[in-house]
Structures are given as structure tokens and as C-alpha cells.
Amino acid sequence: MKYNTQKEKLILPEYGRNIHNMVDYCVKLEDKEQRTKCAHSLIGIMGNMFPHLRNVNDFKHILWDHLAIMSDFKLDIDYPYEIIKKEELVAHPRKIEYSRPTMKYRHYGKTLERMIEKAVEMEDGDKKNQFIRLLVHQMKKSYSQWNREPDNEDILNDLEELSGGKIKLDADKYVMPTFKSSPNISRNRSRAIKNQRRR
């Protein structure tokens, strides 16, 4: 008697060895019409094994794909659906290139830096002033996540630096936005931003 571990490995173990044996039998039938009838009978049996999945979209299509896979794509019949191709099973996913943008100050983020660049390009006027005000507000929020006490002068200096010196706001005259913030940060994180600024 052979143990299952000594037998040929099952392609889709969830269907069991008996179904795989039936698939092998179906593949070996010489008459195409007989193979097709056999395949339809097999699909009925396979569907009965997982009745809870009958409401799943394309359940029948999935079963036919599984039948083709178990036959190692050797079952020569006219399938009622377009069957998955063998090369699609072993195809590796396309490598995703992750962007690693360089940032002057990581606590502000790359998106904010790009928005500052946009602000520089805008025409002078109320629209630009309002946009800069929103940017300063966001910079203060981001800064507050790393520091318990946001330094308004530092934030305005950062804005000037990130804008290439084209947006200058006087810390004595400019009214900084206020908001309640209770950041949960450690002293080490607070020091990190100060050290980054000194570089």
C-alpha cells in the first residue's frame, strides 16, 4: 500500500485525489465528445464540493479554470469559458518602482514642498496670499507633530528656504495660525528635527 506522501503531488489538493484521478481519466478518453461530457460531469461534482461558494461571481468560470489546471492544460475540449493560460499561472508580478523623493525637511513631506513651489509660481494677489496662509498653517501642524512648542520664526524661515527665498514673511508682523495640538512625541523625536535643521 502506498502512502499519499509517496504518490504524485496533487495540483489542487482541496479537490482531493479522487477528483484528480477522474480528471486524468477524462484527459485519456479518445473521443472528444466523451471528454466533454466527462468534463461537464466533473464540473458538477466539483461544484457540489463547495456549495457555499455558488453565489460567488464567476463560480462556474473558476471551476472550469481549476479543471484545466488539474489536467495540466492537457484536456482537449471546447471550454464554455475562456480558460486561464498556463503562462499566466507562473508569471511573476511586474516590479513596482517605489519613488524615494528627496526632501529638505522630512517632517513637512514632499507634497508640501511641491505646493510651496506652486505658490512661488502664482501671480501676486489675494488668491496667492490665502494659499500661502494655508501652507503656513499646514507647516505649523506638521512641525507640531515633532515638537511640543512650534517655533513660528523657524517655520517662516523654512518657508523662505523651501521657496528659494521668494516667499518672505516677517515673523514680527505675520499673524501665525493657532490651533490646539497635543502631539504624542518623545524627546528623541523632538531633538531629531532640531538636529536636521542644523545640518
N, C-alpha and C positions, 0 to 999 in steps of 0.2 A: 504494500500500500504506500502511495506517495503522499507526503505532507504537502499542504498548499504552498509552503515555502520552497518546495522543490519543483513545483510546477511553474509554467510560464507566467510571468508577471502580468496582471490584469491592467489593461489600458485605463478603464474607468471602473475602479474597484466597487463603487457604490451600486453598480448593477449586478455584481456577483458573477461567479464563474459560469453558472448555468446559462445566463444571457449571453455571455461571451462565446460559449460553446455553440449556442443557437446561431449567433452571428457568423461564426466560422462555417457552420453547416450551410447557411444561406449563401455565403460567398462561393461555396463549392458547387452549388447547383448549376447545371449546364444551361438549362433553359431560362432565358431572361424573364419570361412571363412568370415562371415558377419562383424565380428570385424575387420579383416584385411583389407577388402575393405573400411570400415568406416575410419580406421586409415590412409590409403593412401589418401582418400579424404580430411581428416583433414590436413594432411601434405601439400597438395596443397593449401588449404585455408590459412594456417599459412605462407607458403612461399610467397603468394600474398600480405600479410600484410606488408612484409619488402622487397620489390623488390630491394632496393638499396644494400641489403646485399647478393644478389645472386652470386656476384663474390668472396665472402669471401670463403677461403678454408674450406672444410668440412661443407658447409652451410646445406646440407641435413642431415648430421650426427647430427649437432646441433639441427635441428628441431625434429628429432626422439628422441634425449635426452630430449628435452623440453616436448614432448608428454608423454614420460614415467614419467617425473617429475610431470606433471599436473595430471596424473592418479594416483599419489601416488604409482607408480610402480605396479598397480593392473591390468593394461591392458595386458591380456594374449594373445599375438600374437607372430608370428615368425618375429622378427625385422630384417630389411635388414642390420643393423649395430650392432656392439657390443655396448650395451647401458651402460651408466654410472650406477654404483651401488649406492644404497641408502646410504650405509655407507660412500661412498666417498664424498657425499654432506655435511655430518655433521662432517667429520673428521677434526680435528684441525691440522694445520701445525706443523711439527716437530720443536721443540725448537732449536734455533740456539745458540750454545755456542760461546760467543764472547771472544776472547783472550784479556787479560788485562796484557800485558807484563810489567814487572818492568824495569825501565830504570834509569841509574845513572844520565844522563842529558837528559831531555826530548827534548831539542832543537835539539839534534843530531838525536834522534829517535833510535828505536830498531834495525832497519835494518843496520844502520851504525855500531852499536855496534857489531852486528854479523859479519859484514865484517872485522872489526878490529880483531876479534877472528880468522877469516880465515887467515888474514895477518900474525898473530903470528905463525900459523901452517905451513906457506910456507917456502920452502928452501931459504936460503940467495942467492941473485943474482939480476940481472937487473930486472927480472920479479917482484920480491917482492918489490924492490925499486920503480919501476914505480907504482905498486899497492898502496903502502903507499903514494906516491905523490898524486895520485888521491883521496885517502881517506882524506888527509890533505886539499886538495882543496875543497872537499865536506863539511868537517867540518867547514872550514872558511865561506863557503856560508851559511850554517845553522846558524852559530854563528852570521853572519851579519844580518840575518833576525830579530834578537832580540837585536842587539847592533849597534849603529851608527858607532862606531870605533872598529873594531875587534882587539883583543889583541892577537898578534901572539904567545907570550910566553904562555898565558893561553891555547891556542888551543893545543900547543905542550905538555903542562903539562897534559891536558885532555887525549891526545892520549896515553901518558905514563901510566896514571892511568887506562884507559879503557883496555889497553893491558896487565895489570898486571905487569907493569914495564919492559916489554920485547921489547917495541919499544921506544927507546930514541933518540930524535933529538935535537941537540944543537941549541937553538934559535939564537945564535950569528953567527953560520955557515950555518944553513939551510936556503935556499932561499925560502921564502913563496910565493905561487902563488898570483898574483894580478888580480883583476877584478873590474869593475865598479859596484857599488851596490847602490841603493837608496831605502833602506827599509822604509816603512811607519809604524813606530812604535812609541808608546808613551813612555814617560819616565818611567811609571809604569812597562811596559814590560821589559824595559832595566834593571830596578832595580831588577826585579824578577829573572833574570838569575844570577845576581851578588849574590843575597841572597841565591840562590840554591847552588852556588859554595861554600859559606861559611859554609854550613851545614856539 
